[in-house]
Amino acid sequence: MPSVISTDILIVGAGVAGLWLNARLRRQGFSTVLVESASLGGGQSVKSQGIIHGGAKYALHGALTGASEAIADMPRRWREALKGEGELDLSGVRMLSDAHYLWSPGTLAGNLTSFFASKAVRGRVDQVKGDQLPPALQDKRFKGKVYRLAELVVDVPSVIARLAELAGDSLLAGQHIEPLREGGELIGLKVDGREIRAQRIVLSAGGGTADLLSALGLDQPAMQRRPLHMVLVKGPSLKPLYAHCLGGGPKPRVTVTTHPAADGQWVWYVGGDLAEGDGVTREPAAQIAAAQKELGQLLPWIDLSTAQWATLRVDRAEPLQSGLTRPDNAFLAEQDRLLVGWPTKLALAPDFADRVVNALQRDGIQPSHPAPLPDLPKPPMGVPAWEQLLP
Ligand SMILES: Cc1cc2nc3c(=O)[nH]c(=O)nc-3n(C[C@H](O)[C@H](O)[C@H](O)COP(=O)(O)OP(=O)(O)OC[C@H]3O[C@@H](n4cnc5c(N)ncnc54)[C@H](O)[C@@H]3O)c2cc1C
């Protein structure tokens, strides 16, 4: 019979949201248990592109309503954490790029110029030319305009690995979750038959949250999934590129990030409009053909003839939104001891943690120094898609 555990905060779901929150709480002296049913970061987090948005992309379409949006502060908070000077010590985590770029292939340059002169982005965006261009765009045939956004790109597997270190002994591999009630009140969870009592319970289980809520007899907050069909390219001629390529529509035509594979080659991970809408309905072979055509038109000087190609279907999990608006803040709902939410972006993991920390402060929840944890079974690390699909 597994032992009964008491902890201050029990968290379910060890993606970036649960892991970041866990590290923040432990730093504040709280005892925590973080339960993961599959692998650390292996849900959406290690499948993300790692861009720490500051909101410039959304400002482009008038969707960023003002400085009050939490997203505007995320690049600064991540940079401080990466330097070891922020709310968490993420020194040693690999930054893939100090900046993300907006690139227009030519025709949109006029619109872009007036947009970048506007108040919304002044001071956050600079045009770059010549040898300041991202390596993949440094070719005499490149005709477009490129703007540098002060948004960094992080190597998500190394973020997850560092957050797992900061989790110490708090991680628990567990599949089967049931409510633990006393007098009708939720006082904890039973994880694979083991009782875990806690002052507060946080669900940060990404796409698994709806099922967890239903196991607890709840159907709110409602969740939505946004399906994506991403494309991966690996080859010896790839050069680093971290950029949104603008098309005529409201979304980037493609968003390319570049990731180091274990064999030393670069992998382009391609999202944006290509991965949404029609891209989701295409079979993998047709999606690869569409990506080959897009990249061939946009970057004809890059030889992709010997590249390896793959696609990855993955859903983004978010709180249910009205219409097509995308949230630019983390989301947290509360019901008694239960807190449930989604960061909605990797970049917003610090905002998600703030919301939980603020709720604990408001309710006067303090570290209670329960008995040390027994040795718990540990979840494995999530494996990046390119290592699985392009070995
Ligand atoms: C293709 C793609 C690209 C993206 N690019 C970016 C980007 O560049 N920048 C950005 O800011 N955001 C990006 N995002 C969004 C970002 O990845 C997510 O918002 C973020 O990773 C969500 O973190 P999370 O911890 O909530 O979820 P997840 O990483 O999905 O973690 C949830 C965890 O909960 C676990 N779990 C589920 N059910 C249970 C259960 N019953 N019991 C225990 N554990 C459970 C899962 O196994 C998983 O490990 C991207 C998303 C996708 C899909």
The ligand as an SDF file (V2000), in Angstrom:
LIG
                    3D

 53 58  0  0  0  0  0  0  0  0999 V2000
    3.5000   23.4470  -32.5880 C   0  0  0  0  0  0  0  0  0  0  0  0
    3.4400   24.4060  -31.4480 C   0  0  0  0  0  0  0  0  0  0  0  0
    4.2900   25.5010  -31.4340 C   0  0  0  0  0  0  0  0  0  0  0  0
    4.2380   26.4090  -30.3780 C   0  0  0  0  0  0  0  0  0  0  0  0
    5.1310   27.4380  -30.3680 N   0  0  0  0  0  0  0  0  0  0  0  0
    5.1410   28.3000  -29.3200 C   0  0  0  0  0  0  0  0  0  0  0  0
    6.1070   29.3370  -29.2680 C   0  0  0  0  0  0  0  0  0  0  0  0
    6.9700   29.4770  -30.1320 O   0  0  0  0  0  0  0  0  0  0  0  0
    6.0560   30.1930  -28.2000 N   0  0  0  0  0  0  0  0  0  0  0  0
    5.1320   30.0630  -27.2210 C   0  0  0  0  0  0  0  0  0  0  0  0
    5.1450   30.8710  -26.3050 O   0  0  0  0  0  0  0  0  0  0  0  0
    4.2130   29.0630  -27.2280 N   0  0  0  0  0  0  0  0  0  0  0  0
    4.2080   28.1730  -28.2490 C   0  0  0  0  0  0  0  0  0  0  0  0
    3.3070   27.1450  -28.2710 N   0  0  0  0  0  0  0  0  0  0  0  0
    2.3630   26.9960  -27.1480 C   0  0  0  0  0  0  0  0  0  0  0  0
    3.0390   26.2880  -25.9880 C   0  0  0  0  0  0  0  0  0  0  0  0
    3.6990   25.1200  -26.4300 O   0  0  0  0  0  0  0  0  0  0  0  0
    2.0110   25.8890  -24.9370 C   0  0  0  0  0  0  0  0  0  0  0  0
    1.1720   26.9800  -24.6110 O   0  0  0  0  0  0  0  0  0  0  0  0
    2.7040   25.4470  -23.6410 C   0  0  0  0  0  0  0  0  0  0  0  0
    3.7530   24.5290  -23.9090 O   0  0  0  0  0  0  0  0  0  0  0  0
    1.6830   24.8000  -22.7420 C   0  0  0  0  0  0  0  0  0  0  0  0
    2.3280   24.3390  -21.5910 O   0  0  0  0  0  0  0  0  0  0  0  0
    1.5640   23.4100  -20.5710 P   0  0  0  0  0  0  0  0  0  0  0  0
    2.5260   23.1000  -19.5020 O   0  0  0  0  0  0  0  0  0  0  0  0
    0.2600   24.0240  -20.2240 O   0  0  0  0  0  0  0  0  0  0  0  0
    1.1510   22.1310  -21.4470 O   0  0  0  0  0  0  0  0  0  0  0  0
    1.9300   20.8220  -21.8960 P   0  0  0  0  0  0  0  0  0  0  0  0
    3.3270   21.0920  -22.3050 O   0  0  0  0  0  0  0  0  0  0  0  0
    1.0490   20.1760  -22.8850 O   0  0  0  0  0  0  0  0  0  0  0  0
    2.0140   19.9870  -20.5530 O   0  0  0  0  0  0  0  0  0  0  0  0
    0.9010   19.3720  -19.9680 C   0  0  0  0  0  0  0  0  0  0  0  0
    1.3960   18.0980  -19.3010 C   0  0  0  0  0  0  0  0  0  0  0  0
    0.3320   17.5170  -18.5750 O   0  0  0  0  0  0  0  0  0  0  0  0
    0.4540   16.1100  -18.6910 C   0  0  0  0  0  0  0  0  0  0  0  0
   -0.8370   15.4900  -18.4030 N   0  0  0  0  0  0  0  0  0  0  0  0
   -1.9460   15.4790  -19.1830 C   0  0  0  0  0  0  0  0  0  0  0  0
   -2.9220   14.7940  -18.5730 N   0  0  0  0  0  0  0  0  0  0  0  0
   -2.4280   14.3710  -17.3880 C   0  0  0  0  0  0  0  0  0  0  0  0
   -2.9570   13.6180  -16.3090 C   0  0  0  0  0  0  0  0  0  0  0  0
   -4.2080   13.1420  -16.3250 N   0  0  0  0  0  0  0  0  0  0  0  0
   -2.1740   13.3560  -15.2530 N   0  0  0  0  0  0  0  0  0  0  0  0
   -0.9000   13.8230  -15.1970 C   0  0  0  0  0  0  0  0  0  0  0  0
   -0.3420   14.5490  -16.1890 N   0  0  0  0  0  0  0  0  0  0  0  0
   -1.1010   14.8220  -17.2720 C   0  0  0  0  0  0  0  0  0  0  0  0
    0.9060   15.9090  -20.1210 C   0  0  0  0  0  0  0  0  0  0  0  0
    1.4960   14.6270  -20.3000 O   0  0  0  0  0  0  0  0  0  0  0  0
    1.8850   17.0510  -20.2870 C   0  0  0  0  0  0  0  0  0  0  0  0
    3.2110   16.6840  -19.9640 O   0  0  0  0  0  0  0  0  0  0  0  0
    3.3350   26.2220  -29.3150 C   0  0  0  0  0  0  0  0  0  0  0  0
    2.4880   25.1120  -29.3180 C   0  0  0  0  0  0  0  0  0  0  0  0
    2.5440   24.2020  -30.3700 C   0  0  0  0  0  0  0  0  0  0  0  0
    1.6440   23.0100  -30.3300 C   0  0  0  0  0  0  0  0  0  0  0  0
  1  2  1  0
  2  3  1  0
  2 52  2  0
  3  4  2  0
  4  5  1  0
  4 50  1  0
  5  6  2  0
  6  7  1  0
  6 13  1  0
  7  8  2  0
  7  9  1  0
  9 10  1  0
 10 11  2  0
 10 12  1  0
 12 13  2  0
 13 14  1  0
 14 15  1  0
 14 50  1  0
 15 16  1  0
 16 17  1  0
 16 18  1  0
 18 19  1  0
 18 20  1  0
 20 21  1  0
 20 22  1  0
 22 23  1  0
 23 24  1  0
 24 25  2  0
 24 26  1  0
 24 27  1  0
 27 28  1  0
 28 29  2  0
 28 30  1  0
 28 31  1  0
 31 32  1  0
 32 33  1  0
 33 34  1  0
 33 48  1  0
 34 35  1  0
 35 36  1  0
 35 46  1  0
 36 37  1  0
 36 45  1  0
 37 38  2  0
 38 39  1  0
 39 40  1  0
 39 45  2  0
 40 41  1  0
 40 42  2  0
 42 43  1  0
 43 44  2  0
 44 45  1  0
 46 47  1  0
 46 48  1  0
 48 49  1  0
 50 51  2  0
 51 52  1  0
 52 53  1  0
M  END
$$$$
